[in-house]
Amino acid sequence: MARIDRIVVDRAPWATRVAFLASGEVIEIWVEGADRPSLIGAVALARVVAVHRELGAATVAIPGGEASLTDRSVVEGERLVVQIVRDGVAAKRPVARAGIELSDGPVVLTPAMPGVGLSSSIRGKARRTGLKTALSAEVPAECGVLVRAGGADAAPEDLVAAARRLLQRWRAIQEAARSGEPPRWLEPPASPIEAVRVHAPGVEPEVDEGGRLFEECGAADALESALARRVALPDGGELVIDSVEAATLIDVNLSAGAREGFRRANEAAALAAVRQIRLRGLRGVVLLDLPRMTDRAARARVVQLVTEMTVDDPSPLQVLGWTPGGMLEMARKGVRRPLADDLLDVLADPPASSRAAAWNALSGLRRGVGRIARPRLVVAPAVARWLDGPGRPILEAERARLGHLKVVADPALGRDVFRVENED
């Protein structure tokens, strides 16, 4: 997948929508509500409220709530500076770390990790040596600095200037931490525009407050696809995508015609699935269920294509391999909330079917009819429809047994709720 070369921001008072494009294709979308901003990158003075030694983790108080800390041993009551590195999802808390990283374009200051690191894309022995020397002279021995791939063509003086600015920010954070009481923000959460610039350095976002650019660049259609359970494939097949708390399962249904070119169709479906993974902002374990591939060379080719396609994804996708059942297992270390978490209602527990709810209501009728001469069973409309359709033989049998039975639909009732009343 090509690198991001265009960013379109649709900014409204209630939410900000961001489309990241590469060569004209929308490859990633963010949606951030004003009532639930992302906390990624924010730095807080926190206090440890609980230590979970069996998990190697702790809970820390941050402004507005709590976060999980996993990268440092702490004691209850301790105050420390942390940075939010992963947004909370559903009932899960945000994740914080004590190892702070401050970014300015391609330059990253790592106060807890001394040394100078340069991306392998920065070439030339003389250039690398000169950069290391210049940066080492600016940063104290207890701090570290990294220059990412985006700085490959940057002027050395610009990279050094960025390192100086980062060091000033870190000193200001330390000073504020010494004089404040937790929990409090030392660097508050970034605005969506600031976060976009960090996510794709070097690409200036196009900000539109009317939504026109978001529609014109294809982001509205891409967002609709990213929220759909079924996604059509170009050859007539489809992806079926289901997410639960533990993992996401992507099932591939190939068209009848595509089965003639089975291997190529599987490769295309795998790449389409990877596009959806990034577009939806999925994170955690993903299981891709392709039609059974027993050829080792074909399996290896799919892994190669997926790996090559995701090399520029800021949230790495790790290919874990093929499961014994024939699924391709992957894991994505996403940091922001998936789109579905903000835009879809996910039922915590699936409702009973109308059939099962009708059985339950009829059982309740048997228990509660007692001396009622003319019973009336009040149920949800969906249950009443089932009793008037597929369940009619059951209903007629109960009617004959009781001598009288009327079924009434009440739109105010949930599917699993019923009432037994006397019609008289």
C-alpha positions in Angstrom: 0.0 0.0 0.0 1.4 3.4 -1.0 2.3 6.0 1.6 -0.1 8.7 2.6 0.1 11.6 0.2 -3.2 13.5 0.9 -5.2 14.2 4.1 -8.8 15.5 4.0 -10.3 16.8 7.3 -14.0 17.4 7.6 -14.4 19.5 10.7 -17.8 20.0 12.3 -18.6 21.2 15.9 -19.7 17.7 17.0 -17.1 15.6 15.3 -14.0 15.6 13.1 -13.7 13.1 10.2 -10.3 12.5 8.6 -9.5 10.6 5.4 -6.0 9.5 4.6 -5.3 8.9 0.9 -2.5 7.2 -1.0 -2.5 7.6 -4.8 -6.1 8.6 -4.8 -7.4 5.7 -2.6 -8.8 6.2 0.9 -6.7 3.8 3.0 -7.5 5.0 6.5 -10.3 7.0 8.3 -10.5 8.6 11.7 -13.8 9.8 13.3 -13.4 11.7 16.5 -16.4 13.0 18.4 -16.1 16.2 20.4 -17.6 14.4 23.4 -15.0 11.6 23.3 -11.6 12.8 22.0 -8.6 10.6 21.5 -6.1 10.8 24.3 -3.2 9.4 22.3 0.1 11.2 23.0 -1.2 13.2 26.0 1.2 13.4 28.9 -0.2 13.3 32.5 1.0 13.5 36.0 -0.7 10.4 37.4 -1.1 8.5 40.6 -1.0 4.8 41.1 -4.3 3.6 42.6 -3.9 -0.1 42.3 -1.1 -2.6 41.6 -1.9 -5.9 39.8 1.3 -8.0 40.4 -0.2 -11.1 38.9 -0.7 -9.3 35.6 2.5 -7.2 35.8 0.3 -4.1 35.5 -1.1 -1.2 37.5 -4.0 1.2 37.4 -3.2 4.9 37.4 -5.5 7.9 37.9 -5.4 10.4 35.0 -7.6 13.4 34.4 -11.2 12.3 33.8 -10.6 8.6 34.6 -8.1 5.8 34.8 -5.5 4.1 32.6 -3.6 0.8 32.6 0.2 0.9 33.1 2.3 -2.0 32.0 5.8 -0.9 31.3 7.1 -0.1 34.8 7.0 -1.6 38.3 5.3 0.8 40.7 3.9 1.0 44.2 0.4 2.1 45.2 0.2 5.9 45.8 3.2 6.6 43.7 3.0 9.7 41.4 4.7 9.6 38.0 4.6 11.0 34.5 2.9 8.9 32.0 1.9 9.1 28.3 -1.3 7.7 26.8 -0.3 5.3 24.0 -3.7 3.5 23.3 -7.3 4.7 23.5 -9.7 2.8 25.6 -12.3 0.6 23.9 -15.7 -0.3 25.4 -15.0 -1.3 29.0 -11.2 -1.4 28.6 -9.2 1.5 29.9 -6.7 3.5 27.9 -3.1 2.3 28.1 -0.4 4.5 29.4 3.4 4.1 29.6 6.1 5.7 31.8 8.5 5.7 28.8 7.7 9.1 27.3 8.2 9.8 23.6 7.9 13.3 22.2 7.7 13.9 18.5 8.4 16.9 16.3 8.0 15.8 12.7 10.4 12.9 12.1 12.4 13.6 15.2 11.5 11.7 18.5 12.9 12.5 21.9 13.1 9.4 24.2 14.0 10.7 27.8 14.2 7.1 29.2 16.2 5.6 26.3 19.6 7.2 25.8 21.4 7.2 22.5 21.0 8.5 19.0 19.1 6.3 16.5 18.7 6.9 12.8 16.3 5.2 10.3 18.0 2.9 7.8 16.5 5.1 5.1 19.1 7.8 6.1 22.0 6.8 3.8 25.6 7.8 3.5 28.3 7.1 6.1 29.3 10.8 6.3 25.7 12.0 6.6 24.9 9.5 9.4 28.1 10.2 11.3 27.5 14.0 11.0 23.9 13.7 12.2 24.8 11.5 15.2 27.5 14.0 16.2 25.3 17.0 15.9 22.4 15.4 17.8 24.6 14.0 20.5 25.9 17.5 21.2 22.3 18.8 21.8 20.8 16.0 23.9 21.9 15.2 27.4 23.4 11.8 28.1 20.3 10.6 30.0 18.0 11.3 27.0 17.8 9.7 23.6 16.8 10.9 20.1 15.5 9.1 17.0 15.2 10.3 13.5 12.6 8.4 11.5 12.3 7.7 7.8 10.6 11.0 7.2 13.9 12.8 8.0 15.9 11.1 5.3 16.0 14.2 3.1 15.8 16.8 5.8 18.5 19.4 6.4 20.7 18.5 9.4 20.1 21.9 10.9 16.3 21.3 10.8 16.6 18.0 12.6 18.9 19.6 15.2 16.4 22.4 15.7 13.6 19.9 16.2 15.7 18.1 18.8 16.2 21.4 20.7 12.4 22.1 20.7 11.7 18.6 22.0 14.2 19.0 24.8 12.6 22.3 25.8 9.2 20.6 25.9 10.5 17.8 28.1 12.1 20.2 30.5 8.7 22.1 30.7 6.9 18.9 31.4 9.4 18.0 34.2 9.0 21.4 35.8 5.2 21.2 35.7 5.3 17.7 37.2 7.4 18.9 40.2 5.0 21.7 41.0 1.6 20.0 40.4 -0.7 17.5 42.1 -2.0 14.4 40.2 -4.0 13.8 38.3 -3.4 16.6 35.8 -2.4 17.0 32.2 1.1 18.2 31.6 0.5 18.1 27.8 -3.2 17.8 27.1 -4.6 15.6 24.3 -3.7 16.9 20.8 -6.4 18.3 18.6 -7.3 16.1 15.6 -5.4 18.4 13.3 -2.2 18.1 15.5 -2.7 14.3 15.7 -3.0 14.1 11.9 0.3 15.9 11.4 2.1 13.5 13.8 0.5 10.4 12.1 1.5 11.5 8.6 4.4 14.0 8.9 5.1 16.1 5.9 1.6 16.0 4.5 -0.4 19.1 5.3 -4.1 18.4 5.9 -6.8 20.0 3.8 -9.4 21.3 6.3 -13.0 21.6 5.1 -15.9 22.6 7.3 -18.6 21.8 4.8 -18.0 18.1 4.2 -17.7 18.7 0.4 -14.1 17.5 0.1 -14.8 14.4 2.3 -17.5 13.4 -0.2 -15.5 14.2 -3.3 -12.4 12.3 -2.4 -14.5 9.1 -1.9 -14.2 9.1 1.9 -17.9 9.0 2.5 -18.2 5.8 0.4 -15.1 4.3 2.1 -16.6 5.0 5.5 -19.8 3.2 4.5 -17.8 0.2 3.4 -15.8 0.3 6.7 -19.0 0.0 8.7 -20.6 -2.7 6.7 -20.6 -6.3 7.7 -20.5 -7.5 4.1 -18.0 -6.0 1.6 -18.3 -6.9 -2.0 -15.1 -8.1 -3.9 -14.5 -7.0 -7.5 -15.0 -10.6 -8.8 -18.4 -10.9 -7.3 -17.4 -12.6 -4.0 -17.5 -10.9 -0.6 -15.9 -10.5 2.8 -18.0 -11.0 5.9 -16.5 -9.2 8.9 -17.5 -9.9 12.5 -15.7 -8.4 15.5 -16.0 -9.4 19.2 -13.9 -8.3 22.1 -11.3 -11.1 21.7 -10.7 -11.0 17.9 -12.1 -10.1 14.4 -13.0 -12.9 12.0 -13.0 -12.1 8.3 -14.6 -14.8 6.2 -14.0 -14.9 2.4 -16.7 -16.1 0.1 -15.4 -16.4 -3.5 -17.7 -16.2 -6.5 -18.3 -19.3 -8.5 -16.3 -17.9 -11.4 -13.4 -16.9 -9.2 -12.9 -20.5 -8.2 -11.4 -21.2 -11.6 -8.5 -19.0 -10.7 -8.6 -20.1 -7.0 -5.1 -19.0 -6.1 -5.3 -15.6 -7.6 -8.7 -15.0 -6.2 -7.5 -15.9 -2.7 -4.6 -13.5 -3.0 -6.9 -10.7 -4.1 -9.3 -11.4 -1.3 -6.5 -11.4 1.3 -5.3 -8.0 0.1 -8.9 -6.7 0.2 -9.2 -7.9 3.8 -6.0 -6.1 4.7 -7.4 -2.9 3.2 -10.4 -3.3 5.4 -8.3 -3.9 8.5 -6.6 -0.6 8.2 -9.6 1.3 6.9 -11.7 0.2 10.0 -8.8 0.8 12.4 -9.0 -2.8 13.6 -6.7 -3.8 16.4 -5.8 -7.0 18.2 -6.1 -10.5 16.7 -7.6 -10.9 13.2 -8.4 -14.3 11.7 -8.7 -14.5 7.9 -10.7 -17.5 6.7 -9.7 -18.0 3.1 -11.1 -21.0 1.2 -8.9 -23.9 2.1 -5.3 -23.5 0.8 -3.2 -26.7 1.2 -0.4 -25.6 -1.2 2.5 -24.4 0.9 3.8 -22.2 -1.9 0.4 -20.6 -2.3 0.2 -19.9 1.5 3.7 -18.4 1.5 2.7 -16.1 -1.4 -0.3 -14.8 0.5 1.8 -14.1 3.6 4.4 -12.3 1.4 1.8 -10.1 -0.2 0.1 -9.2 3.1 3.5 -8.3 4.6 4.5 -6.2 1.7 1.2 -4.3 1.6 1.3 -3.3 5.3 5.0 -2.2 5.5 4.0 1.5 5.5 1.1 1.2 8.0 1.9 3.3 11.0 0.2 0.6 13.1 2.1 -2.5 12.3 0.3 -5.7 11.2 2.1 -8.8 12.3 1.4 -12.0 10.4 1.5 -14.8 12.9 1.0 -17.7 10.5 -1.6 -20.3 9.5 -3.7 -22.0 12.3 -4.2 -25.7 12.3 -7.7 -25.0 11.0 -6.4 -23.2 8.0 -6.9 -19.5 8.9 -4.3 -16.8 8.5 -3.7 -15.3 12.0 -2.6 -11.7 12.2 -2.3 -9.1 15.0 -2.5 -5.3 14.6 -1.1 -3.0 17.2 -3.6 -0.2 16.6 -3.6 2.7 19.1 -6.8 4.6 18.3 -10.3 3.3 18.8 -11.7 1.3 15.8 -14.4 3.0 13.8 -17.0 0.6 15.0 -16.5 1.5 18.6 -17.6 5.1 17.9 -20.1 4.6 15.1 -21.9 1.2 15.7 -24.1 -0.1 18.4 -22.7 -3.5 19.4 -25.0 -5.6 21.5 -23.3 -7.0 24.5 -25.5 -10.1 24.5 -27.4 -11.3 21.3 -31.2 -11.3 21.8 -33.1 -14.5 21.8 -34.7 -15.4 18.5 -38.4 -14.8 18.0 -38.9 -18.6 18.0 -37.1 -19.0 21.4 -38.9 -16.0 22.9 -42.3 -17.5 21.8 -41.4 -20.8 23.5 -40.5 -18.9 26.6 -43.8 -17.0 26.6 -45.9 -20.1 26.0 -44.1 -21.8 28.9 -44.9 -18.8 31.1 -48.5 -19.0 29.9 -48.6 -22.7 31.1 -47.3 -21.7 34.5 -49.4 -18.7 35.0 -52.8 -19.4 33.3 -54.2 -21.0 36.5 -57.9 -20.1 36.8 -57.9 -17.6 33.9 -60.9 -18.6 31.7 -60.0 -16.5 28.7 -56.2 -16.0 28.7 -54.5 -13.3 26.6 -50.8 -13.5 25.9 -49.1 -10.1 25.3 -45.8 -10.3 23.5 -43.4 -8.2 21.4 -44.5 -7.7 17.7 -41.7 -10.0 16.4 -42.8 -12.8 18.7 -46.5 -12.3 17.7 -45.5 -12.5 14.0 -43.7 -15.8 14.6 -46.7 -17.3 16.4 -48.9 -16.2 13.5 -46.5 -17.7 11.0 -44.1 -20.6 11.6 -45.4 -21.1 15.1 -49.1 -21.3 14.2 -49.4 -25.1 14.7 -48.0 -24.7 18.2 -50.4 -21.8 18.9 -53.4 -23.7 17.6 -52.5 -26.7 19.8 -52.3 -24.4 22.9 -55.6 -22.8 21.9 -57.3 -26.2 21.7 -55.8 -27.2 25.0 -56.9 -24.1 26.9 -60.2 -23.6 25.0 -59.3 -20.0 24.3 -56.1 -18.0 23.7 -55.6 -14.6 22.2 -52.2 -13.2 21.2 -51.7 -9.4 21.3 -48.6 -7.5 20.1 -47.3 -4.7 22.3 -44.6 -2.6 20.7 -43.5 -1.4 24.1 -42.3 -4.9 25.1 -38.8 -6.2 24.5 -38.6 -9.6 22.7 -37.9 -11.4 26.0 -40.8 -9.9 27.9 -44.4 -11.1 28.0 -47.6 -10.8 30.0 -50.4 -13.2 30.7 -53.8 -11.4 31.2 -57.5 -12.2 31.5 -59.3 -11.0 28.4 -62.6 -10.5 30.4 
